[in-house]
């Protein structure tokens, strides 16, 4: 039975709507984040409008020893937006950006977005600063609005929601301060320094932390001073990087534990599928638990 003109028009309209739906699904903004900490934030801002690839998302990789491969170059070539840390933490990104992509691709560096909050020593672990992450999220929101003006309201609303989602991080910080105030702590590498600064703890022995970063070898004097400080219980807590595996780190953690100093492992990226906020809160709670378990003996004498 032949179709009427009205039926044909209806089928054509439905067909066009179907094609439009496919086109819309394919039109997601392709975002490449160097680290999954930033990738998580971009997903929060972009929602269903973005497709995010995080290059550094494995718990088995030391971020400072990471090496790019041809797949990463292809991802960057196709990206509409690239988000990364800067300050040399992911230094492999700069040459890749120069060799891939075109003028239409937008780039957000956390080191630029949060330059007013970068530590005087240029500590590159910016993702541990909620203030820098929020400033970066604002830049990401602006970039997404420019790429996709039709969904600008969604991006702005998601930015406001992301800002609200950070409040429990500050709540966990305040709880830690209330439970364990005025501590002196140290770390194997300066990965957690921005959060330590936010908590207000004294962060001791910076020299060996920076010497150990990027797999550099600290001097014998630095190692001896650090070892004596742990043995003599001159700090209340040792932070170490879960993604760094070497003899020096293992020795430092072992000495601290033998001395009865609480040790807590942190990471440069979420390791267990958490989003940015969950990752921050879980590590703050881990510190609180470790100090609780150590009890009054965790307080140093000198």
C-alpha positions in Angstrom: 0.0 0.0 0.0 1.6 3.3 -1.1 2.4 5.8 1.6 0.6 9.1 1.7 2.4 12.4 1.4 1.9 13.0 5.1 3.3 9.6 6.0 6.4 10.2 3.8 6.9 13.6 5.4 6.7 12.0 8.9 9.2 9.3 8.0 11.6 11.8 6.6 11.3 14.0 9.7 12.0 11.0 11.9 14.9 10.0 9.8 16.4 13.5 10.0 16.0 13.5 13.8 17.7 10.1 14.0 20.7 11.4 11.9 20.8 14.6 14.1 20.9 12.4 17.2 23.8 10.4 15.8 25.6 13.6 14.8 25.1 15.1 18.3 26.5 12.0 19.9 29.5 12.2 17.7 30.0 15.8 18.3 31.4 15.4 21.9 34.3 17.6 22.6 37.5 15.5 22.6 39.6 16.4 25.6 43.1 15.1 26.5 44.2 15.5 30.1 47.8 14.7 30.9 46.9 13.4 34.4 43.7 11.7 35.5 43.4 14.2 38.4 42.7 16.8 35.7 40.7 14.4 33.6 38.3 13.8 36.5 37.8 17.6 36.9 37.2 18.0 33.2 34.5 15.3 33.3 32.8 17.1 36.1 32.7 20.3 34.1 32.0 18.9 30.7 29.5 16.2 31.7 27.9 14.4 28.7 29.3 16.9 26.3 32.9 15.8 26.6 34.9 12.7 25.8 38.0 12.7 28.1 41.2 10.7 27.7 43.6 10.8 30.6 47.2 9.9 29.5 48.6 9.3 33.0 46.2 7.1 34.8 48.1 4.0 35.9 49.1 3.4 39.5 52.2 1.6 38.2 53.7 4.6 36.5 56.0 7.1 38.2 54.8 10.4 36.6 58.3 11.8 36.5 59.6 8.8 34.6 56.7 8.7 32.1 57.5 8.5 28.4 55.1 9.3 25.6 54.3 7.0 22.8 52.7 7.3 19.3 49.2 6.7 20.6 49.5 9.8 22.7 50.5 11.9 19.7 47.4 10.6 17.9 45.2 11.6 20.8 46.7 15.1 20.9 46.3 15.4 17.2 42.6 14.8 17.5 42.0 16.9 20.7 39.8 19.9 20.8 41.1 20.8 24.3 44.2 19.7 26.2 44.6 20.1 29.9 47.9 19.5 31.8 49.9 20.5 34.9 52.9 22.4 33.6 55.9 23.5 35.6 57.9 20.5 34.2 55.8 17.9 36.0 54.6 16.7 32.6 57.4 18.3 30.5 56.9 15.7 27.7 53.7 17.5 26.8 55.2 20.7 25.5 57.2 19.1 22.6 54.2 16.9 21.8 51.9 20.0 21.6 54.4 21.7 19.3 54.4 18.7 16.9 50.7 18.0 16.8 47.4 19.7 16.3 46.5 23.1 14.9 45.3 26.6 15.7 41.8 25.4 16.7 43.0 23.3 19.6 42.7 25.0 23.0 45.3 24.4 25.8 44.9 24.9 29.6 47.9 24.7 31.8 47.2 24.5 35.6 50.5 26.4 36.2 49.1 29.4 34.2 45.6 29.2 35.7 46.8 29.0 39.3 50.0 31.0 38.9 49.1 33.2 41.9 49.1 30.1 44.1 52.3 28.4 42.9 54.7 27.9 45.8 57.9 30.0 45.9 60.0 26.9 45.3 57.9 26.2 42.1 56.8 22.9 43.5 55.1 21.3 40.4 52.5 19.1 42.2 49.8 21.6 41.6 46.9 19.2 41.6 47.0 18.9 45.4 45.9 22.5 45.7 42.1 22.8 45.6 42.5 26.5 44.9 44.7 25.8 41.8 42.3 23.1 40.7 39.4 25.4 40.9 41.2 28.1 39.0 42.0 25.5 36.3 38.4 24.4 36.2 37.4 28.0 35.5 39.8 28.1 32.6 38.5 24.8 31.3 34.9 26.1 31.6 35.8 29.1 29.5 37.4 26.9 26.9 34.4 24.6 26.7 32.1 27.6 26.3 34.2 28.9 23.4 34.2 25.4 21.7 30.5 24.7 22.4 28.5 28.0 23.0 25.2 26.1 22.8 25.9 24.3 26.0 27.5 27.2 27.9 24.8 27.2 30.6 25.6 23.5 31.4 29.3 24.2 31.7 28.7 27.2 34.0 26.3 25.1 36.2 28.8 22.3 36.4 31.5 24.6 37.4 29.3 25.9 40.3 28.6 22.3 41.3 32.4 21.4 41.1 33.1 24.4 43.4 30.5 23.1 45.9 31.9 19.6 45.7 35.3 20.9 47.0 33.8 21.9 50.3 34.1 18.4 51.8 37.8 18.6 51.1 38.1 21.7 53.2 35.9 19.9 55.8 38.4 17.0 55.9 41.3 19.4 56.3 39.5 21.2 59.2 38.8 17.8 60.8 42.4 16.8 60.6 43.6 20.1 62.1 41.1 19.7 64.9 42.2 16.1 65.6 45.9 16.6 65.2 47.0 20.2 65.4 50.5 21.7 65.1 52.4 18.8 63.7 55.8 18.6 62.0 56.0 16.2 59.1 58.2 15.3 56.2 58.0 13.4 52.9 60.2 11.3 50.7 59.4 13.6 47.8 57.5 16.9 47.7 54.3 15.5 46.1 52.0 16.5 49.0 53.4 19.9 49.8 50.4 22.0 48.7 48.1 20.1 50.9 50.5 20.1 53.8 50.6 23.9 53.4 46.8 24.1 53.4 46.7 22.0 56.6 49.2 24.3 58.2 51.7 21.6 59.2 55.4 22.3 59.4 57.0 20.6 56.4 60.6 19.7 57.2 63.7 18.6 55.2 62.7 20.1 51.8 66.2 19.6 50.4 66.2 15.9 50.4 62.6 15.8 49.1 63.5 17.9 46.0 66.8 16.0 45.6 64.8 12.7 45.5 62.3 14.1 43.0 62.8 13.1 39.3 64.9 10.1 40.5 67.8 12.3 41.5 70.2 10.9 44.1 70.4 13.0 47.4 73.8 13.5 48.9 75.1 11.2 51.6 74.8 14.1 54.1 71.2 14.7 53.2 70.4 11.0 53.6 72.1 10.8 57.0 70.4 13.9 58.3 67.0 12.6 57.2 67.6 9.1 58.6 68.7 10.6 62.0 65.6 12.8 62.1 63.4 9.7 61.6 65.2 7.6 64.1 65.1 10.4 66.7 61.4 11.0 66.1 61.9 14.6 65.1 58.7 14.5 62.9 55.2 13.2 63.5 54.4 11.8 60.1 56.2 10.6 56.9 54.4 11.0 53.6 55.6 8.9 50.7 54.6 8.6 47.0 52.9 5.3 46.2 54.0 5.5 42.6 57.8 5.8 43.4 59.5 2.5 43.9 63.2 2.6 44.7 65.6 1.5 47.5 65.9 5.0 49.1 62.1 5.4 49.5 61.7 1.9 50.8 64.5 2.5 53.4 63.0 5.8 54.5 59.6 4.2 55.0 61.1 1.2 56.8 63.1 3.4 59.2 60.1 5.6 60.0 58.0 2.5 60.8 60.7 1.0 63.0 60.8 4.3 64.9 57.0 4.3 65.4 56.4 7.2 63.1 53.1 6.9 61.1 53.6 6.6 57.4 51.0 7.4 54.7 51.2 6.8 51.0 49.8 9.3 48.6 49.8 9.5 44.8 50.0 12.0 42.0 46.8 10.7 40.4 43.6 8.9 41.7 44.6 5.2 41.7 41.3 3.4 42.3 38.8 5.1 40.0 37.9 7.9 42.5 37.1 11.3 41.2 39.3 14.3 42.2 37.3 15.1 45.4 37.0 11.5 46.6 40.8 11.0 46.1 41.6 14.1 48.1 39.3 13.3 51.0 40.4 9.6 51.2 44.1 10.6 51.6 43.3 13.2 54.2 41.3 10.6 56.1 44.1 8.1 55.8 46.4 10.6 57.5 43.9 11.2 60.2 43.6 7.4 60.8 47.3 6.8 60.8 47.8 9.6 63.4 44.9 8.2 65.5 46.4 4.7 65.5 49.8 6.1 66.5 48.2 7.9 69.5 50.1 10.3 71.7 53.4 8.6 70.9 53.2 10.2 67.4 54.0 13.6 68.9 57.7 14.3 68.6 59.8 15.6 71.5 62.0 18.0 69.6 
